[in-house]
Amino acid sequence: MLTILHTADLHLGHISRQLDAETARKLARARLGAVDTILGLAQQYDVRAVVCAGDIFDNAQPEPDWWQGLAKAFDRWTGWNCPIILLPGNHDPLTRESVYQRGHAFRRALPAWVHVVDRDDFELELGPDAVVYAKPCRSTAGADDPALGLPGRAAGDERLRIGVVHGSTFDLAGCQTNFPIARDATEQRGLDYLAIGDTHGFRVIPENAIAPIVYPGSPEPTNFKEQGAGYVAIVSFRRRGAAPKIRKERVARWTWRDETVHGIVALRNLVTEDLASTILRLHLDMTVSIAEHDEIAGIVRSLAGTLACHGRAAAVIVDRTKLRIEASLSETDFDDAPETIREVAAALKERSASCEKSRRALVTLHRVFSEVR
């Protein structure tokens, strides 16, 4: 049995703009940390090769910290001799100034067992029974099918043939197709497996195919929209003509969670969960009393943290646009307030039935007055 590990879309150097600077840097470092996790899995499964199907870096000329960090990650694996194949993708294409060019310091820092796909006719034998063909992206966008640029199966060639390209299939509605890949590319080129990268979710096309096209997804998600990210594919081949066994292995440290809460009880329950590795976007869609509104503020502080303490979640983004406040204050709430405050409170309460801003202003006035009296 021959086994490979297939990954793609590490996007080393990606800095999220959705998060605060400190959290964004923390997640960027985690993308580099995923390399050790991936190589550990490769060692565990005793793979014949590790295939990185494009977008290893977030751009073709990453900051030195990122390419040096990747080279050092490889160096830490002393005694390793399993080939690792790095394919330039559309984010980090093989351009004249690319980090993948032979004259770049990154290439000189790589161990001999790391193979960069720097030509259109790349071929690497994995022993006598298997071969890898790959073709790099040379630009950020294109209309040619890179898979159909791979060589076809020659008569009498009984080896397992694995293709590696970076591009988009036609199976996602509303998704712009860049470097389009035909659904029958494996059949046309006589491949037993086509390893691709581009979209960040794990997908096998079609399911249970004898010669599938596979997206492993990004090892670390980059935003809340990425469904099925955080994995690599462990692919085991028994023989030609039999569908490979594809194992979906999670490697992500972080989980991006988009949560809509419709009641205070659900929000209280959220605080009891283990969210230490969760990037949480919280949509508050509910009507609450003033007392509950104050409780919500405390829960959000507990989740997000303060200058004095860590939050229960790794990071929190709160959407309050659908949080409605039921301003049911009585006149006695401001009985001992100065006359001016009582007049303002009365005016705000009169308008609060039809104006959300007036309701919020009334709540804020009540909270401030309660704290100082």
URQUIBEL-V338006 format. One record per backbone hydrogen bond with DSSP energy under -1.0 kcal/mol. CO is the residue of the C=O (numbers start at 1). NH is the residue of the N-H. If there is no record, write none. Layout:
# URQUIBEL-V338006
[[CO	NH] [CO	NH]]
This chain:
# URQUIBEL-V338006
[[2	237] [3	48] [4	235] [5	51] [6	233] [7	53] [11	14] [12	58] [20	24] [21	25] [22	26] [23	27] [24	28] [25	29] [26	30] [27	31] [28	32] [29	33] [30	34] [32	35] [33	37] [34	38] [35	39] [36	40] [37	41] [38	42] [39	43] [40	44] [41	45] [42	47] [49	5] [50	85] [51	7] [52	54] [52	87] [54	9] [55	11] [56	12] [60	99] [63	66] [63	67] [64	68] [65	69] [66	70] [67	71] [68	72] [69	73] [70	74] [71	75] [72	76] [74	77] [76	78] [77	80] [83	50] [84	115] [85	52] [86	117] [88	137] [93	95] [95	98] [98	101] [101	104] [104	108] [105	109] [111	114] [113	84] [115	86] [116	118] [119	122] [122	134] [124	132] [129	160] [130	126] [131	162] [132	124] [133	164] [137	94] [142	179] [147	150] [154	157] [160	131] [161	192] [161	193] [162	133] [163	195] [164	135] [168	181] [172	175] [178	168] [179	168] [182	185] [184	188] [185	189] [186	191] [193	163] [194	214] [195	165] [197	167] [200	218] [203	215] [205	213] [206	209] [212	194] [213	205] [214	196] [215	203] [218	230] [228	202] [230	251] [230	252] [232	249] [233	6] [234	247] [235	4] [236	245] [237	2] [239	242] [245	236] [247	234] [249	232] [255	279] [257	281] [259	283] [261	285] [263	267] [264	268] [265	269] [266	270] [267	271] [269	272] [270	273] [275	278] [275	314] [277	255] [278	314] [278	315] [279	257] [280	317] [281	259] [282	319] [283	261] [286	324] [288	326] [289	293] [290	294] [291	295] [292	296] [293	297] [294	298] [295	299] [296	300] [297	301] [298	302] [299	303] [300	304] [301	305] [302	312] [303	313] [309	306] [315	280] [317	282] [319	284] [320	323] [322	286] [324	288] [325	327] [326	328] [330	333] [331	334] [332	335] [334	337] [338	342] [339	343] [340	344] [341	345] [342	346] [343	347] [344	348] [345	349] [346	350] [347	351] [348	352] [351	354] [351	355] [355	359] [356	360] [357	361] [358	362] [359	363] [360	364] [361	365] [362	366] [363	367] [364	368] [365	369] [366	370] [367	371] [368	372] [369	373]]
